[in-house]
Amino acid sequence: MLKKILLFINTQLIVLCLFGQQQTINSDLYNELKLKGKLDNNINYSFPALGVNGFLQKIKPTFHQTDSVGTNSCGCIVPLDSTFNVAEFIGYSPIDGYRNDDASTGPKVLPFSFNFYGITMDTVFINNNGNISFTSPYSTFSSTGFPNTTFNMIAPFWADVDTRDSASGLVYYKITDHYMIVKWDSVGYFSNQVDKKNTFQLIISDGTDPIIPNNNNVAFCYGDMQWTTGNASQGVNGFGGVASTTGVNVANGINYAQICRSDSSGYLYDGPYGLNDGVDFLDNQSYFFDVSNPLNIPATAYDSICDTMFVVSNFISWNVFINAMEVNEQAYMSVVSAPLGMTFTIDTMPSSLRVGINYTPEQTGDYQLKIAYWDSYNTNNVKFYEKSLNVQSVFQVGINALKNENSFANLFPNPSSDILNIELSDKLKIEQLIVRNINGQVILINNGTNIFSTKDLKEGIYFIEIKDSKNKKYFQKFIKN
């Protein structure tokens, strides 16, 4: 009821509110003050334009770095191509790709209607620090949690992005008749740090394009996320200090949604409004939601598995997260249908549920899982989470079959920390290797090699499928330590 009473007043404040003082400052002086901790938190800094011709120059992706979409990445991330432009950050040069710290673009006109809590937005500022805004550009590098009454923004990852080092990736964007994509591709953190890099992407739309499914109008998409905090935000080696923020905020204290705040590595997550989380929780995640309703964002459900879940062992477990997007609301769920052998455990977290699903498949084949979920704001707005499962049970079936043929694949060293060697008992040539994690996601595909690097794999159990030159398949398990 409070939202309804204050809706008219606060929608006017969205348009009329001034977001602190503005000051134009030379980028070198700005960097000096930032390093000394002498910037004024009440001032929104901007940088003097280098000239009309320089500012307007468009730059296409050069692909000098590896685009971050991998075989284990959810389909939400869009690969870079010639339809993207490098974001033209004011005060920085197109010669080096507008590499910058804390800068923003000028206002970009949207050719479509973007509905932000009942207000149609027609211009966007791209801010280097992991967010876009509508009423003003933002240079603020230390994030706050949502809600707050200052920042009108959509933030897939609000933190201190710094792309000035040539080893960092850049910020790109693409605008079409129905949607806009902004991609922070393999970007470093302040000050000039590139030992860890983050890849994340934002899509906003008019709600009609299938690039964001189910009539949603915002998508957050993640690749590999490796850091949370710059050293001007009290971070050390990319972690600690002021946590990053993932969510949306209208700056009226009423309309907002938060997914997480992260300040460490790892996969710890206790809901959108609990303790600070591990940034690896975001790896390869995709979030879709609708911010067009001026009163409420419906509950969301997501996990880290894209589309079909491939079950490649005798036992599998994973988590589905159901979030009520506002801090004072509760999330609910019920099982609509599930295959035999699947059991559920539900952990209640602040404004969220962690639905643990354990599954011991009875046999191979294709199955469906369907869960209903909703939040306490509108118990009639029931949505559904669906997952396809393809049970292969390749580890048990494959090993038994190979033993009967007196054929095997020898993996060494196992556990492996750096290099894994593969030797086939019949000395045939290896044609293809497919490596999957414990959840069945394809992590790596290699052709024609008896040695591959495990250096970049995370610690845990993996399954490897090997096909030889006679089209015989071998299935083995190895451990990365």
C-alpha positions as CSV (number, residue, x, y, z in Angstrom):
1,M,0.0,0.0,0.0
2,L,2.9,2.4,0.8
3,K,4.2,1.9,-2.7
4,K,0.8,2.9,-4.2
5,I,0.5,6.0,-2.0
6,L,3.9,7.3,-2.9
7,L,4.1,6.2,-6.5
8,F,3.1,9.6,-8.1
9,I,5.4,11.6,-5.8
10,N,8.4,9.4,-6.4
11,T,8.0,9.1,-10.1
12,Q,8.2,12.9,-10.3
13,L,11.4,12.8,-8.1
14,I,13.0,10.4,-10.6
15,V,12.9,13.1,-13.3
16,L,13.5,16.2,-11.1
17,C,16.0,15.0,-8.5
18,L,19.6,16.4,-8.7
19,F,22.2,13.9,-7.9
20,G,24.8,15.9,-6.0
21,Q,27.3,18.5,-7.3
22,Q,29.0,18.1,-10.7
23,Q,32.7,19.0,-11.3
24,T,34.8,18.7,-14.4
25,I,38.4,17.7,-13.6
26,N,41.6,16.8,-15.5
27,S,41.9,13.0,-15.5
28,D,45.5,13.1,-14.2
29,L,44.6,15.3,-11.2
30,Y,41.6,13.1,-10.6
31,N,43.8,10.0,-10.5
32,E,46.2,11.6,-8.1
33,L,43.4,12.6,-5.7
34,K,41.9,9.2,-5.9
35,L,45.2,7.5,-5.1
36,K,45.5,9.8,-2.0
37,G,41.9,9.2,-1.0
38,K,41.1,12.9,-1.3
39,L,38.1,12.8,-3.7
40,D,34.9,14.4,-2.3
41,N,32.2,11.7,-2.1
42,N,29.5,14.4,-2.6
43,I,30.8,15.4,-6.0
44,N,30.1,13.5,-9.2
45,Y,33.3,14.0,-11.3
46,S,33.5,14.2,-15.1
47,F,36.3,14.8,-17.5
48,P,36.8,17.5,-20.1
49,A,36.0,16.4,-23.7
50,L,39.0,16.1,-26.0
51,G,37.2,17.7,-28.9
52,V,34.1,16.9,-31.0
53,N,35.9,14.9,-33.6
54,G,37.7,12.7,-31.0
55,F,34.6,12.2,-28.9
56,L,32.4,11.1,-31.9
57,Q,34.9,8.7,-33.4
58,K,33.5,5.2,-33.5
59,I,35.7,2.2,-32.9
60,K,34.8,-1.4,-33.7
61,P,36.1,-4.4,-31.7
62,T,39.6,-5.3,-32.7
63,F,39.5,-8.8,-31.2
64,H,43.1,-8.4,-30.0
65,Q,41.9,-10.2,-26.9
66,T,39.9,-13.4,-26.5
67,D,36.2,-12.8,-26.4
68,S,35.0,-14.2,-23.1
69,V,32.2,-16.5,-24.3
70,G,33.3,-20.0,-23.6
71,T,31.7,-23.5,-24.0
72,N,30.5,-23.4,-20.4
73,S,28.9,-19.9,-20.6
74,C,25.2,-19.5,-20.5
75,G,23.6,-18.3,-23.8
76,C,22.8,-14.9,-22.4
77,I,26.3,-13.4,-23.3
78,V,26.4,-12.1,-26.8
79,P,29.8,-12.5,-28.6
80,L,31.5,-9.3,-29.9
81,D,31.2,-8.6,-33.6
82,S,31.4,-5.7,-36.0
83,T,27.9,-4.5,-34.9
84,F,29.4,-3.4,-31.5
85,N,31.2,-0.1,-30.8
86,V,33.7,0.6,-28.1
87,A,32.1,2.9,-25.6
88,E,33.2,6.5,-26.2
89,F,34.1,7.7,-22.7
90,I,34.4,11.5,-22.4
91,G,37.8,12.8,-21.6
92,Y,39.7,9.8,-23.0
93,S,41.2,9.1,-26.4
94,P,39.8,6.9,-29.2
95,I,43.5,6.1,-30.1
96,D,43.8,3.5,-27.3
97,G,40.1,2.5,-27.2
98,Y,38.9,5.1,-24.7
99,R,40.7,3.2,-21.9
100,N,39.8,5.0,-18.7
101,D,39.0,5.0,-15.0
102,D,35.7,6.2,-13.6
103,A,34.5,7.9,-16.9
104,S,31.1,8.0,-18.6
105,T,29.9,8.3,-22.1
106,G,27.6,11.2,-23.2
107,P,23.9,10.5,-23.3
108,K,22.9,7.9,-25.9
109,V,19.5,8.1,-27.5
110,L,17.4,4.9,-27.3
111,P,15.3,4.2,-30.4
112,F,13.0,2.1,-28.3
113,S,10.9,2.7,-25.2
114,F,12.6,1.3,-22.0
115,N,10.2,1.2,-19.1
116,F,12.0,1.7,-15.8
117,Y,9.4,1.3,-13.0
118,G,6.7,3.0,-15.0
119,I,8.8,5.8,-16.4
120,T,9.9,5.7,-20.1
121,M,13.6,6.3,-20.5
122,D,14.9,7.5,-23.8
123,T,18.6,8.3,-23.1
124,V,21.3,6.3,-21.3
125,F,24.8,7.0,-19.9
126,I,27.3,4.1,-19.9
127,N,29.4,4.3,-16.8
128,N,32.8,2.5,-16.8
129,N,32.2,1.2,-13.3
130,G,29.8,-1.5,-14.2
131,N,26.5,0.3,-14.6
132,I,24.3,2.5,-16.7
133,S,22.2,5.5,-15.6
134,F,19.4,7.7,-17.0
135,T,19.3,11.0,-15.2
136,S,23.0,11.7,-14.8
137,P,26.4,10.0,-15.4
138,Y,28.2,8.5,-12.4
139,S,31.9,8.4,-11.6
140,T,31.3,6.8,-8.2
141,F,33.6,3.7,-7.8
142,S,32.7,2.4,-4.3
143,S,29.2,0.9,-4.5
144,T,26.4,1.1,-2.0
145,G,23.7,-1.5,-1.3
146,F,20.2,-1.1,-2.6
147,P,17.9,0.6,-1.9
148,N,19.5,4.1,-1.7
149,T,18.2,7.5,-2.5
150,T,21.1,8.8,-4.6
151,F,21.9,6.6,-7.6
152,N,19.4,6.0,-10.4
153,M,21.0,3.1,-12.2
154,I,21.0,-0.5,-13.5
155,A,24.1,-2.2,-12.3
156,P,25.1,-5.7,-13.4
157,F,28.3,-5.2,-11.4
158,W,28.9,-1.8,-9.8
159,A,32.6,-1.8,-8.7
160,D,35.9,0.1,-9.6
161,V,36.5,-1.0,-13.2
162,D,39.8,0.3,-14.6
163,T,40.7,-0.4,-18.3
164,R,43.8,1.8,-18.6
165,D,46.2,-1.1,-18.7
166,S,46.6,-2.4,-22.3
167,A,46.1,-6.0,-21.0
168,S,42.6,-5.1,-19.8
169,G,39.6,-5.6,-22.1
170,L,37.3,-2.7,-23.0
171,V,33.6,-1.7,-22.7
172,Y,31.5,-2.2,-25.7
173,Y,27.9,-1.4,-26.6
174,K,25.3,-2.1,-29.3
175,I,22.0,-0.4,-29.9
176,T,19.2,-1.8,-32.1
177,D,15.5,-0.9,-32.6
178,H,14.5,-3.0,-29.7
179,Y,17.4,-3.5,-27.3
180,M,20.7,-2.2,-26.1
181,I,23.7,-4.4,-25.0
182,V,26.6,-3.1,-22.9
183,K,29.5,-5.5,-22.4
184,W,32.4,-5.2,-20.0
185,D,34.8,-7.7,-21.6
186,S,37.7,-9.0,-19.5
187,V,38.1,-5.7,-17.6
188,G,40.6,-5.0,-14.8
189,Y,40.3,-3.0,-11.6
190,F,41.8,0.0,-9.9
191,S,44.6,0.9,-10.0
192,N,45.7,-0.5,-13.4
193,Q,45.4,-4.1,-12.2
194,V,44.9,-6.9,-14.6
195,D,46.0,-10.0,-12.6
196,K,42.2,-10.7,-12.4
197,K,39.5,-9.8,-14.9
198,N,35.8,-9.7,-15.0
199,T,33.4,-10.3,-17.9
200,F,29.8,-9.3,-17.6
201,Q,27.0,-7.9,-19.8
202,L,23.8,-5.9,-19.5
203,I,20.8,-6.0,-21.9
204,I,17.8,-3.6,-21.7
205,S,14.9,-3.8,-24.1
206,D,11.4,-2.8,-24.9
207,G,10.3,-6.2,-23.6
208,T,9.3,-7.5,-27.1
209,D,12.6,-8.9,-28.4
210,P,13.4,-12.6,-27.7
211,I,17.0,-11.7,-26.8
212,I,15.5,-11.3,-23.3
213,P,12.9,-14.2,-22.8
214,N,9.4,-14.2,-21.4
215,N,8.6,-10.5,-21.8
216,N,11.3,-9.4,-19.4
217,N,13.2,-6.2,-20.2
218,V,16.5,-6.5,-18.3
219,A,19.2,-9.3,-18.5
220,F,22.4,-9.6,-16.5
221,C,24.8,-12.0,-18.1
222,Y,28.2,-13.2,-16.7
223,G,31.3,-14.9,-17.9
224,D,34.3,-15.5,-15.6
225,M,34.2,-13.2,-12.6
226,Q,37.5,-12.9,-10.8
227,W,37.6,-9.7,-8.6
228,T,35.3,-7.5,-6.5
229,T,37.1,-4.4,-5.3
230,G,39.6,-1.8,-6.4
231,N,42.3,-0.6,-3.9
232,A,40.7,2.9,-3.6
233,S,37.7,1.0,-2.1
234,Q,40.0,-0.6,0.5
235,G,40.4,-3.7,-1.6
236,V,43.6,-5.8,-1.5
237,N,44.5,-7.8,-4.6
238,G,40.9,-7.4,-5.9
239,F,39.0,-8.4,-2.7
240,G,37.8,-7.1,0.6
241,G,36.9,-3.5,1.3
242,V,33.7,-2.1,-0.1
243,A,31.6,-4.9,-1.7
244,S,30.4,-4.7,-5.3
245,T,26.7,-4.4,-5.9
246,T,24.5,-6.2,-8.5
247,G,20.9,-4.9,-9.0
248,V,18.8,-1.9,-10.0
249,N,17.8,1.2,-8.1
250,V,15.5,4.2,-8.8
251,A,16.9,6.5,-6.0
252,N,13.5,6.9,-4.3
253,G,14.0,4.3,-1.5
254,I,11.0,2.3,-2.8
255,N,11.8,0.9,-6.3
256,Y,14.9,-1.3,-6.3
257,A,16.0,-4.9,-6.6
258,Q,19.3,-6.5,-5.5
259,I,20.8,-9.8,-6.4
260,C,24.0,-9.8,-4.4
261,R,26.9,-7.8,-2.9
262,S,30.3,-9.5,-3.4
263,D,33.7,-8.9,-1.6
264,S,35.5,-12.2,-1.9
265,S,36.3,-15.2,-4.1
266,G,34.3,-18.4,-3.8
267,Y,30.7,-19.5,-4.3
268,L,29.2,-18.5,-0.9
269,Y,25.7,-17.0,-1.4
270,D,23.0,-16.5,1.2
271,G,20.5,-14.4,-0.7
272,P,20.3,-10.9,-2.0
273,Y,20.2,-9.2,1.4
274,G,22.3,-11.4,3.6
275,L,26.0,-11.3,4.2
276,N,28.4,-10.3,1.4
277,D,28.9,-13.1,-1.2
278,G,31.6,-14.8,-3.2
279,V,32.0,-13.4,-6.7
280,D,32.4,-16.9,-8.3
281,F,28.8,-17.4,-7.5
282,L,28.1,-15.2,-10.6
283,D,30.2,-17.2,-13.0
284,N,28.2,-18.1,-16.1
285,Q,24.9,-17.0,-14.5
286,S,22.1,-15.4,-16.4
287,Y,19.3,-13.3,-14.7
288,F,16.2,-12.1,-16.5
289,F,13.6,-9.8,-14.9
290,D,11.0,-7.1,-15.6
291,V,11.5,-3.6,-14.2
292,S,8.4,-2.1,-16.0
293,N,6.1,-2.6,-13.1
294,P,6.2,0.5,-10.9
295,L,5.3,-1.5,-7.8
296,N,7.2,-4.8,-7.8
297,I,9.7,-7.0,-9.6
298,P,8.4,-10.5,-9.5
299,A,10.4,-13.3,-7.9
300,T,13.2,-14.8,-10.0
301,A,14.6,-18.3,-10.2
302,Y,18.0,-19.3,-11.7
303,D,20.9,-21.7,-11.4
304,S,24.3,-22.1,-13.1
305,I,23.2,-24.8,-15.7
306,C,22.2,-23.6,-19.1
307,D,19.3,-25.2,-20.9
308,T,19.7,-29.0,-20.7
309,M,21.3,-30.5,-17.6
310,F,23.6,-33.4,-18.7
311,V,23.8,-36.0,-15.9
312,V,27.0,-38.0,-16.3
313,S,27.4,-39.8,-13.0
314,N,25.4,-42.0,-10.7
315,F,24.6,-39.2,-8.4
316,I,24.1,-35.5,-9.1
317,S,23.1,-32.4,-7.0
318,W,22.8,-28.7,-7.7
319,N,21.0,-25.6,-6.4
320,V,18.2,-23.5,-7.7
321,F,18.0,-20.0,-6.2
322,I,14.6,-18.3,-5.9
323,N,14.8,-14.6,-4.9
324,A,12.2,-12.1,-3.8
325,M,13.8,-9.0,-5.2
326,E,12.8,-6.6,-2.5
327,V,14.2,-6.8,1.0
328,N,11.0,-7.1,3.0
329,E,9.4,-9.8,0.8
330,Q,9.6,-13.6,1.0
331,A,10.0,-16.2,-1.7
332,Y,7.9,-19.4,-2.0
333,M,8.0,-22.5,-4.2
334,S,6.4,-25.8,-4.8
335,V,7.3,-28.8,-7.0
336,V,5.0,-29.3,-10.0
337,S,6.7,-32.3,-11.4
338,A,10.0,-34.1,-11.0
339,P,11.6,-37.4,-12.1
340,L,11.8,-40.4,-9.7
341,G,14.9,-40.3,-7.6
342,M,14.9,-36.5,-7.2
343,T,14.6,-35.1,-3.6
344,F,14.4,-31.5,-2.5
345,T,15.8,-29.6,0.5
346,I,14.8,-25.9,1.0
347,D,17.0,-23.4,2.9
348,T,15.4,-20.1,3.8
349,M,17.7,-17.1,3.4
350,P,17.0,-13.3,3.6
351,S,14.3,-12.7,0.9
352,S,15.5,-15.9,-0.8
353,L,15.3,-19.7,-1.0
354,R,18.1,-22.1,-1.9
355,V,16.4,-25.2,-3.3
356,G,18.8,-28.1,-3.0
357,I,18.1,-30.8,-5.5
358,N,19.6,-34.3,-5.1
359,Y,19.1,-36.8,-7.9
360,T,20.0,-40.4,-8.2
361,P,18.7,-41.4,-11.7
362,E,17.0,-44.7,-12.1
363,Q,18.0,-45.0,-15.7
364,T,19.3,-43.1,-18.7
365,G,16.9,-41.0,-20.7
366,D,15.3,-37.5,-20.9
367,Y,13.4,-36.0,-18.0
368,Q,11.8,-32.7,-17.0
369,L,11.8,-30.8,-13.7
370,K,9.2,-28.1,-13.1
371,I,9.0,-25.8,-10.0
372,A,6.4,-23.1,-9.3
373,Y,7.6,-20.0,-7.4
374,W,6.2,-16.6,-6.3
375,D,6.8,-13.9,-3.7
376,S,4.8,-12.5,-0.9
377,Y,4.0,-9.2,-2.7
378,N,1.6,-10.9,-5.1
379,T,0.9,-14.6,-4.3
380,N,-1.2,-14.9,-7.4
381,N,1.7,-14.0,-9.7
382,V,3.0,-17.6,-10.0
383,K,6.0,-18.3,-12.4
384,F,7.6,-21.6,-13.3
385,Y,11.2,-22.8,-13.4
386,E,11.7,-25.7,-15.8
387,K,14.8,-27.8,-16.5
388,S,15.4,-30.5,-19.0
389,L,17.7,-33.4,-17.8
390,N,19.5,-35.8,-20.1
391,V,20.7,-38.7,-18.0
392,Q,23.7,-40.4,-19.6
393,S,25.2,-42.2,-16.5
394,V,28.3,-42.5,-18.7
395,F,30.7,-43.1,-15.8
396,Q,29.1,-46.3,-14.6
397,V,27.9,-47.7,-17.9
398,G,31.1,-46.7,-19.8
399,I,33.6,-48.1,-17.4
400,N,31.8,-51.5,-17.1
401,A,31.6,-51.8,-20.8
402,L,35.3,-51.0,-21.3
403,K,36.3,-53.5,-18.7
404,N,34.6,-56.3,-20.6
405,E,36.6,-55.3,-23.7
406,N,39.9,-55.3,-21.8
407,S,40.4,-51.7,-23.0
408,F,41.0,-48.7,-20.8
409,A,42.3,-45.2,-20.7
410,N,45.0,-44.4,-18.2
411,L,45.1,-40.8,-16.8
412,F,48.1,-39.5,-15.0
413,P,48.9,-37.8,-12.7
414,N,45.5,-38.1,-11.1
415,P,44.8,-35.9,-9.2
416,S,46.3,-33.3,-11.5
417,S,47.3,-29.7,-10.7
418,D,48.8,-28.7,-14.0
419,I,49.0,-31.3,-16.8
420,L,46.9,-34.4,-17.4
421,N,48.4,-37.2,-19.6
422,I,46.2,-39.8,-21.3
423,E,47.3,-43.2,-22.5
424,L,45.0,-45.7,-24.3
425,S,45.7,-49.4,-23.8
426,D,45.3,-50.2,-27.5
427,K,47.7,-47.3,-28.4
428,L,45.2,-45.9,-30.9
429,K,45.2,-42.2,-31.7
430,I,42.9,-39.9,-29.6
431,E,40.5,-38.0,-31.9
432,Q,38.6,-36.0,-29.3
433,L,38.4,-35.2,-25.6
434,I,35.3,-33.8,-23.9
435,V,35.7,-32.7,-20.3
436,R,32.6,-32.1,-18.1
437,N,32.3,-30.8,-14.6
438,I,30.2,-32.6,-11.9
439,N,27.1,-30.9,-13.1
440,G,27.5,-32.2,-16.7
441,Q,28.5,-28.8,-18.2
442,V,31.1,-29.1,-21.0
443,I,34.2,-27.3,-19.8
444,L,36.7,-28.2,-22.5
445,I,36.9,-29.8,-26.0
446,N,40.2,-30.8,-27.4
447,N,41.0,-32.6,-30.6
448,G,43.9,-35.0,-31.3
449,T,45.9,-34.7,-28.1
450,N,47.2,-37.0,-25.4
451,I,48.1,-34.1,-23.1
452,F,46.0,-31.1,-21.9
453,S,46.4,-28.4,-19.3
454,T,44.3,-28.5,-16.2
455,K,45.9,-25.3,-14.9
456,D,42.8,-23.1,-15.4
457,L,40.3,-25.6,-14.1
458,K,38.8,-25.0,-10.6
459,E,39.4,-27.6,-7.9
460,G,36.9,-30.5,-8.0
461,I,35.8,-33.7,-9.8
462,Y,35.6,-33.9,-13.6
463,F,34.6,-36.5,-16.1
464,I,36.4,-37.0,-19.4
465,E,35.0,-38.7,-22.5
466,I,37.7,-39.9,-25.0
467,K,37.0,-41.0,-28.6
468,D,39.8,-42.9,-30.4
469,S,40.5,-43.3,-34.1
470,K,38.2,-46.4,-34.3
471,N,35.3,-44.3,-32.8
472,K,35.6,-46.2,-29.5
473,K,34.7,-44.2,-26.5
474,Y,36.4,-44.3,-23.1
475,F,35.0,-42.6,-19.9
476,Q,37.1,-41.7,-16.9
477,K,37.0,-39.5,-13.9
478,F,39.9,-37.2,-12.7
479,I,40.4,-34.8,-9.8
480,K,41.8,-31.3,-10.2
481,N,43.7,-30.2,-7.1
